[in-house]
């Protein structure tokens, strides 16, 4: 089977999308995925209000991996988890638990709503918008991402 080695990174940040400051979390996820052998364009930075449309578009492109940053908090405009969850056939709650365990030293990590799961041949995970949150998420993914992708491809021996 030909491997789909594409990934998409989406950053939900109204202020970064408006140019008030440069996004710093998206490039961390992009570089991580590239180091894992994925073809990844620059992160797509969108206002919080446009996250659902951006996630819909990303899933329509059928990449192997979608990583989001931002929109996982508890404010009214934090809707990334809901946008991603709408596309998932199966959740992988162990990855969220691993994230919380890995981030145990950061009290605010427990307030981030992390979701991970799969649909068809796409794996997706929502990460906090902080650089530390994305680094922690990548650290959790590093030992398991290849296994996840191989499993989605039907390679049960990986």
N, CA, C and O of each residue as an XYZ file, in Angstrom:
632
protein
N       0.841     -1.178      0.000
C       0.000      0.000      0.000
C       0.887      1.242      0.000
O       1.858      1.315      0.752
N       0.557      2.200     -0.830
C       1.313      3.442     -0.872
C       1.011      4.248      0.378
O      -0.150      4.431      0.745
N       2.040      4.718      1.015
C       1.862      5.452      2.251
C       1.501      6.906      1.977
O       2.141      7.592      1.180
N       0.477      7.339      2.649
C       0.086      8.744      2.618
C       0.892      9.434      3.707
O       0.564      9.326      4.889
N       1.913     10.121      3.326
C       2.796     10.755      4.303
C       2.595     12.266      4.329
O       3.559     13.023      4.439
N       1.339     12.703      4.229
C       1.063     14.129      4.326
C       0.458     14.434      5.690
O      -0.209     13.596      6.298
N       0.702     15.636      6.148
C       0.138     16.091      7.417
C      -0.257     17.557      7.275
O       0.294     18.292      6.456
N      -1.208     17.954      8.082
C      -1.684     19.345      8.095
C      -1.650     19.829      9.536
O      -2.079     19.126     10.450
N      -1.135     21.037      9.727
C      -1.133     21.682     11.036
C      -2.025     22.915     10.940
O      -1.864     23.745     10.045
N      -2.972     23.023     11.879
C      -3.888     24.162     11.928
C      -3.742     24.830     13.285
O      -3.773     24.163     14.319
N      -3.583     26.143     13.281
C      -3.485     26.914     14.514
C      -4.726     27.788     14.625
O      -5.023     28.578     13.728
N      -5.445     27.642     15.730
C      -6.602     28.492     16.005
C      -6.143     29.631     16.914
O      -5.911     29.434     18.107
N      -6.016     30.813     16.337
C      -5.592     31.980     17.114
C      -6.054     33.240     16.399
O      -5.525     33.603     15.349
N      -7.031     33.889     16.970
C      -7.562     35.110     16.371
C      -6.480     36.177     16.289
O      -6.357     36.863     15.274
N      -5.698     36.318     17.351
C      -4.669     37.369     17.364
C      -3.525     37.070     16.395
O      -3.042     37.973     15.713
N      -3.088     35.813     16.329
C      -2.015     35.478     15.382
C      -2.517     35.615     13.945
O      -1.781     36.083     13.077
N      -3.754     35.215     13.689
C      -4.318     35.331     12.341
C      -4.412     36.796     11.915
O      -4.288     37.109     10.731
N      -4.632     37.696     12.879
C      -4.742     39.128     12.582
C      -3.375     39.797     12.497
O      -3.286     40.982     12.178
N      -2.309     39.051     12.780
C      -0.974     39.620     12.702
C      -0.553     40.394     13.941
O       0.458     41.095     13.918
N      -1.316     40.274     15.022
C      -0.964     40.968     16.265
C       0.333     40.405     16.833
O       1.132     41.138     17.416
N       0.537     39.118     16.664
C       1.814     38.496     17.004
C       2.011     37.284     16.110
O       1.058     36.757     15.536
N       3.239     36.856     16.001
C       3.555     35.693     15.162
C       3.228     34.416     15.922
O       3.531     34.289     17.108
N       2.606     33.474     15.224
C       2.355     32.168     15.829
C       3.684     31.453     16.040
O       4.519     31.416     15.136
N       3.884     30.888     17.221
C       5.109     30.152     17.498
C       4.850     28.663     17.732
O       5.790     27.868     17.742
N       3.598     28.280     17.920
C       3.301     26.868     18.197
C       3.217     26.033     16.925
O       3.684     24.894     16.909
N       2.638     26.572     15.870
C       2.498     25.832     14.618
C       3.813     25.339     14.056
O       3.909     24.173     13.671
N       4.845     26.195     13.993
C       6.126     25.732     13.461
C       6.739     24.565     14.247
O       7.459     23.748     13.674
N       6.465     24.484     15.525
C       6.974     23.359     16.324
C       6.352     22.053     15.828
O       7.050     21.058     15.631
N       5.036     22.068     15.631
C       4.344     20.871     15.137
C       4.779     20.536     13.719
O       4.966     19.364     13.390
N       4.943     21.551     12.873
C       5.375     21.320     11.486
C       6.744     20.653     11.466
O       6.940     19.659     10.767
N       7.679     21.186     12.218
C       9.033     20.616     12.235
C       9.036     19.198     12.801
O       9.758     18.334     12.303
N       8.242     18.954     13.832
C       8.139     17.599     14.384
C       7.650     16.626     13.314
O       8.240     15.563     13.121
N       6.584     16.986     12.628
C       6.012     16.091     11.616
C       6.976     15.876     10.448
O       7.077     14.769      9.919
N       7.670     16.918     10.055
C       8.677     16.757      8.997
C       9.773     15.795      9.447
O      10.223     14.956      8.667
N      10.196     15.912     10.687
C      11.228     15.014     11.220
C      10.741     13.568     11.258
O      11.545     12.636     11.234
N       9.421     13.384     11.316
C       8.834     12.045     11.310
C       8.599     11.536      9.887
O       8.076     10.438      9.699
N       8.981     12.326      8.895
C       8.886     11.888      7.500
C       7.636     12.327      6.763
O       7.357     11.832      5.671
N       6.886     13.242      7.338
C       5.665     13.713      6.686
C       5.945     14.942      5.831
O       6.829     15.741      6.140
N       5.187     15.081      4.762
C       5.202     16.293      3.957
C       4.195     17.244      4.586
O       3.010     16.930      4.694
N       4.681     18.413      5.001
C       3.829     19.367      5.717
C       4.126     20.769      5.208
O       5.281     21.192      5.158
N       3.081     21.481      4.836
C       3.229     22.896      4.497
C       3.291     23.690      5.797
O       3.143     23.123      6.879
N       3.503     24.976      5.696
C       3.467     25.836      6.887
C       2.105     25.693      7.566
O       1.107     25.360      6.927
N       2.086     25.946      8.849
C       0.836     25.855      9.604
C      -0.198     26.831      9.051
O       0.129     27.948      8.650
N      -1.438     26.388      9.039
C      -2.556     27.233      8.624
C      -3.059     27.953      9.876
O      -3.588     27.315     10.786
N      -2.900     29.258      9.925
C      -3.307     30.039     11.094
C      -4.638     30.697     10.780
O      -4.751     31.470      9.829
N      -5.652     30.385     11.591
C      -6.996     30.893     11.350
C      -7.567     31.498     12.627
O      -7.199     31.089     13.728
N      -8.461     32.467     12.486
C      -9.143     32.996     13.665
C      -9.973     31.892     14.327
O     -10.443     30.970     13.660
N     -10.141     31.999     15.627
C     -10.925     30.994     16.346
C     -12.290     30.760     15.706
O     -12.757     29.623     15.650
N     -12.931     31.811     15.227
C     -14.265     31.688     14.647
C     -14.277     30.865     13.359
O     -15.337     30.415     12.925
N     -13.103     30.663     12.743
C     -13.037     29.931     11.481
C     -12.463     28.523     11.629
O     -12.173     27.867     10.628
N     -12.298     28.052     12.865
C     -11.651     26.753     13.066
C     -12.479     25.609     12.487
O     -11.908     24.675     11.922
N     -13.782     25.651     12.607
C     -14.601     24.544     12.091
C     -14.419     24.401     10.581
O     -14.268     23.287     10.080
N     -14.433     25.510      9.857
C     -14.251     25.453      8.399
C     -12.851     24.953      8.046
O     -12.689     24.176      7.104
N     -11.848     25.390      8.790
C     -10.473     24.957      8.524
C     -10.309     23.460      8.783
O      -9.629     22.766      8.026
N     -10.926     22.968      9.845
C     -10.853     21.537     10.168
C     -11.611     20.726      9.121
O     -11.133     19.680      8.680
N     -12.790     21.202      8.721
C     -13.550     20.519      7.668
C     -12.712     20.390      6.402
O     -12.669     19.324      5.788
N     -12.048     21.476      6.012
C     -11.213     21.475      4.810
C     -10.057     20.494      4.965
O      -9.750     19.744      4.038
N      -9.424     20.496      6.115
C      -8.285     19.600      6.343
C      -8.715     18.135      6.235
O      -8.035     17.350      5.574
N      -9.810     17.754      6.858
C     -10.277     16.368      6.772
C     -10.667     16.011      5.336
O     -10.479     14.872      4.909
N     -11.207     16.974      4.594
C     -11.576     16.714      3.194
C     -10.353     16.389      2.344
O     -10.467     15.695      1.334
N      -9.187     16.884      2.743
C      -7.953     16.622      2.005
C      -7.376     15.237      2.312
O      -6.455     14.788      1.630
N      -7.902     14.567      3.317
C      -7.539     13.198      3.682
C      -6.031     12.990      3.931
O      -5.434     12.064      3.382
N      -5.423     13.853      4.758
C      -4.016     13.633      5.088
C      -3.885     12.462      6.058
O      -4.881     11.987      6.603
N      -2.676     12.006      6.268
C      -2.450     10.951      7.258
C      -2.606     11.501      8.671
O      -3.077     10.800      9.567
N      -2.208     12.762      8.870
C      -2.207     13.361     10.209
C      -2.717     14.789     10.152
O      -2.392     15.549      9.240
N      -3.526     15.137     11.149
C      -3.929     16.531     11.377
C      -3.586     16.851     12.823
O      -4.019     16.154     13.741
N      -2.807     17.908     13.021
C      -2.481     18.390     14.363
C      -3.001     19.812     14.464
O      -2.715     20.647     13.607
N      -3.766     20.087     15.513
C      -4.219     21.451     15.738
C      -3.529     21.991     16.981
O      -3.113     21.241     17.864
N      -3.421     23.305     17.023
C      -2.868     24.013     18.165
C      -3.800     25.164     18.479
O      -4.131     25.967     17.606
N      -4.217     25.239     19.725
C      -5.107     26.325     20.130
C      -6.562     25.925     20.100
O      -6.957     24.954     19.455
N      -7.350     26.710     20.823
C      -8.789     26.473     20.861
C      -9.208     25.304     21.720
O     -10.305     24.770     21.552
N      -8.328     24.888     22.664
C      -8.633     23.742     23.521
C      -8.999     24.152     24.942
O      -9.180     23.301     25.813
N      -9.107     25.447     25.170
C      -9.409     25.933     26.516
C     -10.900     25.936     26.812
O     -11.671     25.173     26.232
N     -11.284     26.811     27.727
C     -12.664     26.810     28.199
C     -13.423     28.096     27.887
O     -14.550     28.274     28.350
N     -12.818     28.998     27.105
C     -13.545     30.208     26.750
C     -14.570     29.895     25.667
O     -14.512     28.845     25.027
N     -15.491     30.797     25.473
C     -16.589     30.569     24.526
C     -16.091     30.358     23.098
O     -16.731     29.645     22.324
N     -14.950     30.971     22.734
C     -14.477     30.813     21.354
C     -13.509     29.650     21.175
O     -13.001     29.449     20.072
N     -13.243     28.886     22.212
C     -12.390     27.696     22.113
C     -13.230     26.531     21.598
O     -13.877     25.839     22.384
N     -13.224     26.310     20.278
C     -14.106     25.320     19.645
C     -13.361     24.289     18.818
O     -13.978     23.560     18.042
N     -12.029     24.213     18.970
C     -11.252     23.278     18.159
C     -11.620     21.826     18.460
O     -11.754     21.015     17.544
N     -11.781     21.502     19.727
C     -12.099     20.119     20.103
C     -13.410     19.680     19.462
O     -13.508     18.570     18.940
N     -14.403     20.538     19.499
C     -15.694     20.196     18.898
C     -15.574     20.026     17.387
O     -16.185     19.130     16.805
N     -14.778     20.897     16.754
C     -14.604     20.814     15.298
C     -13.941     19.500     14.900
O     -14.350     18.872     13.924
N     -12.925     19.081     15.642
C     -12.226     17.831     15.325
C     -13.087     16.626     15.698
O     -13.184     15.670     14.928
N     -13.704     16.668     16.864
C     -14.508     15.531     17.341
C     -15.611     15.161     16.351
O     -15.962     13.988     16.224
N     -16.153     16.145     15.657
C     -17.226     15.891     14.691
C     -16.788     14.971     13.557
O     -17.628     14.366     12.891
N     -15.486     14.861     13.335
C     -14.959     14.043     12.237
C     -14.452     12.668     12.678
O     -14.200     11.810     11.832
N     -14.301     12.447     13.958
C     -13.660     11.220     14.431
C     -14.634     10.049     14.493
O     -15.752     10.173     14.993
N     -14.182      8.905     13.972
C     -14.959      7.670     14.101
C     -14.649      6.986     15.432
O     -15.529      6.410     16.073
N     -13.382      7.063     15.831
C     -12.937      6.424     17.072
C     -11.975      7.345     17.801
O     -11.047      7.887     17.201
N     -12.198      7.521     19.092
C     -11.294      8.327     19.897
C     -10.181      7.459     20.473
O     -10.339      6.250     20.644
N      -9.067      8.093     20.764
C      -7.923      7.443     21.397
C      -7.649      8.162     22.718
O      -6.719      8.963     22.809
N      -8.461      7.875     23.746
C      -8.335      8.610     25.005
C      -7.000      8.405     25.711
O      -6.603      9.234     26.530
N      -6.309      7.320     25.410
C      -5.002      7.087     26.026
C      -3.990      8.157     25.647
O      -3.098      8.466     26.437
N      -4.112      8.725     24.455
C      -3.179      9.787     24.057
C      -3.432     11.056     24.861
O      -2.486     11.739     25.254
N      -4.688     11.374     25.108
C      -4.984     12.528     25.957
C      -4.438     12.285     27.365
O      -3.834     13.175     27.964
N      -4.651     11.087     27.884
C      -4.136     10.764     29.213
C      -2.613     10.854     29.240
O      -2.042     11.373     30.199
N      -1.958     10.359     28.210
C      -0.495     10.437     28.140
C      -0.043     11.894     28.107
O       0.966     12.242     28.720
N      -0.781     12.748     27.395
C      -0.445     14.171     27.361
C      -0.529     14.761     28.761
O       0.386     15.459     29.198
N      -1.622     14.484     29.466
C      -1.791     15.036     30.815
C      -0.703     14.531     31.758
O      -0.195     15.291     32.582
N      -0.349     13.271     31.644
C       0.717     12.705     32.471
C       2.045     13.377     32.160
O       2.787     13.748     33.070
N       2.345     13.533     30.872
C       3.602     14.153     30.453
C       3.679     15.607     30.910
O       4.761     16.105     31.221
N       2.539     16.285     30.951
C       2.479     17.710     31.281
C       2.127     17.954     32.744
O       1.717     19.058     33.102
N       2.279     16.953     33.587
C       1.836     17.042     34.987
C       2.437     18.227     35.733
O       1.818     18.733     36.670
N       3.603     18.676     35.351
C       4.237     19.799     36.027
C       3.687     21.164     35.643
O       4.080     22.184     36.208
N       2.780     21.175     34.684
C       2.194     22.437     34.218
C       0.728     22.461     34.651
O      -0.109     21.822     34.013
N       0.404     23.186     35.723
C      -0.968     23.151     36.259
C      -2.052     23.462     35.229
O      -3.117     22.847     35.261
N      -1.806     24.399     34.320
C      -2.844     24.774     33.356
C      -3.081     23.718     32.281
O      -4.083     23.778     31.569
N      -2.175     22.755     32.156
C      -2.377     21.690     31.153
C      -3.662     20.926     31.432
O      -4.321     20.461     30.502
N      -4.023     20.791     32.694
C      -5.233     20.046     33.056
C      -6.505     20.745     32.588
O      -7.571     20.130     32.547
N      -6.402     22.017     32.239
C      -7.565     22.766     31.775
C      -7.704     22.708     30.251
O      -8.715     23.147     29.702
N      -6.705     22.175     29.580
C      -6.777     22.008     28.126
C      -7.606     20.778     27.797
O      -7.471     19.729     28.427
N      -8.461     20.926     26.804
C      -9.301     19.809     26.384
C      -8.632     19.141     25.192
O      -8.730     19.627     24.066
N      -7.959     18.037     25.439
C      -7.237     17.319     24.393
C      -8.116     16.179     23.893
O      -8.729     15.459     24.681
N      -8.166     16.029     22.591
C      -8.849     14.875     22.004
C      -7.960     14.337     20.884
O      -7.319     15.098     20.159
N      -7.938     13.036     20.763
C      -7.205     12.384     19.676
C      -8.071     11.255     19.161
O      -8.837     10.651     19.911
N      -7.943     10.977     17.881
C      -8.725      9.889     17.321
C      -8.454      9.711     15.840
O      -7.583     10.358     15.258
N      -9.224      8.817     15.255
C      -9.033      8.472     13.852
C     -10.366      8.438     13.116
O     -11.430      8.240     13.702
N     -10.261      8.637     11.822
C     -11.362      8.426     10.913
C     -10.756      7.934      9.611
O      -9.845      8.559      9.069
N     -11.251      6.835      9.117
C     -10.738      6.254      7.884
C      -9.226      6.091      8.000
O      -8.762      5.253      8.774
N      -8.453      6.864      7.258
C      -6.988      6.737      7.314
C      -6.329      8.007      7.842
O      -5.147      8.241      7.586
N      -7.071      8.827      8.573
C      -6.532     10.064      9.137
C      -6.537      9.994     10.656
O      -7.539      9.644     11.279
N      -5.382     10.340     11.240
C      -5.244     10.498     12.688
C      -5.256     11.993     12.987
O      -4.635     12.773     12.266
N      -5.958     12.400     14.045
C      -5.998     13.811     14.428
C      -5.844     13.967     15.929
O      -6.287     13.123     16.708
N      -5.205     15.066     16.322
C      -5.061     15.390     17.737
C      -5.139     16.900     17.900
O      -4.638     17.653     17.065
N      -5.777     17.334     18.990
C      -5.844     18.749     19.331
C      -4.843     19.005     20.449
O      -4.804     18.268     21.435
N      -4.039     20.043     20.296
C      -3.056     20.406     21.311
C      -3.294     21.851     21.757
O      -3.878     22.642     21.016
N      -2.849     22.190     22.951
C      -2.990     23.576     23.404
C      -2.224     24.528     22.490
O      -1.371     24.106     21.709
N      -2.538     25.805     22.597
C      -1.900     26.804     21.750
C      -0.540     27.262     22.223
O       0.112     28.044     21.530
N      -0.094     26.812     23.362
C       1.214     27.232     23.866
C       2.332     26.423     23.224
O       2.123     25.288     22.795
N       3.522     27.017     23.162
C       4.660     26.281     22.611
C       4.973     25.065     23.474
O       5.306     24.003     22.948
N       4.869     25.206     24.782
C       5.117     24.073     25.674
C       4.103     22.962     25.478
O       4.452     21.782     25.505
N       2.843     23.340     25.280
C       1.803     22.343     25.051
C       2.029     21.564     23.772
O       1.806     20.354     23.731
N       2.468     22.247     22.730
C       2.740     21.565     21.459
C       3.980     20.678     21.600
O       3.997     19.554     21.100
N       5.006     21.175     22.274
C       6.197     20.333     22.494
C       5.830     19.076     23.278
O       6.272     17.977     22.942
N       5.020     19.243     24.326
C       4.600     18.080     25.119
C       3.786     17.108     24.264
O       3.968     15.894     24.359
N       2.899     17.631     23.441
C       2.104     16.775     22.564
C       2.972     16.010     21.580
O       2.740     14.825     21.337
N       3.955     16.668     21.021
C       4.867     16.007     20.076
C       5.683     14.934     20.783
O       5.939     13.873     20.214
N       6.091     15.201     22.017
C       6.849     14.203     22.780
C       6.011     12.960     23.037
O       6.533     11.845     23.021
N       4.724     13.141     23.271
C       3.822     12.006     23.491
C       3.614     11.244     22.180
O       3.538     10.016     22.184
N       3.524     11.956     21.077
C       3.284     11.317     19.786
C       4.501     10.590     19.228
O       4.357      9.585     18.531
N       5.688     11.084     19.526
C       6.886     10.555     18.875
C       7.005      9.032     18.915
O       7.283      8.432     17.877
N       6.809      8.384     20.055
C       6.990      6.926     20.055
C       5.823      6.123     19.473
O       5.952      4.915     19.274
N       4.688      6.773     19.198
C       3.506      6.014     18.756
C       2.961      6.410     17.388
O       2.137      5.691     16.823
N       3.404      7.534     16.852
C       2.801      8.025     15.610
C       2.971      7.045     14.451
O       2.017      6.807     13.709
N       4.140      6.483     14.281
C       4.364      5.537     13.185
C       3.450      4.316     13.333
O       2.916      3.815     12.343
N       3.275      3.845     14.552
C       2.385      2.709     14.806
C       0.936      3.057     14.435
O       0.225      2.251     13.835
N       0.521      4.257     14.800
C      -0.845      4.693     14.480
C      -1.059      4.697     12.971
O      -2.054      4.167     12.476
N      -0.120      5.296     12.242
C      -0.263      5.391     10.789
C      -0.221      3.998     10.157
O      -1.020      3.697      9.270
N       0.701      3.154     10.606
C       0.781      1.785     10.070
C      -0.521      1.026     10.330
O      -0.992      0.281      9.470
N      -1.091      1.214     11.500
C      -2.357      0.541     11.829
C      -3.484      1.020     10.918
O      -4.292      0.216     10.450
N      -3.539      2.319     10.668
C      -4.576      2.859      9.786
C      -4.414      2.364      8.360
O      -5.389      2.275      7.613
N      -3.188      2.042      7.984
C      -2.920      1.508      6.645
C      -3.183      0.018      6.560
O      -3.077     -0.571      5.485
N      -3.527     -0.601      7.689
C      -3.791     -2.033      7.693
C      -2.575     -2.871      7.962
O      -2.636     -4.093      7.830
N      -1.473     -2.265      8.334
C      -0.248     -2.999      8.651
C      -0.250     -3.298     10.144
O       0.187     -2.478     10.952
N      -0.738     -4.464     10.500
C      -0.884     -4.829     11.905
C       0.370     -5.414     12.494
O       0.395     -5.764     13.674
N       1.411     -5.528     11.701
C       2.652     -6.115     12.199
C       3.647     -5.072     12.646
O       4.713     -5.424     13.150
N       3.333     -3.785     12.478
C       4.258     -2.729     12.864
C       4.293     -2.583     14.364
O       5.020     -1.738     14.886
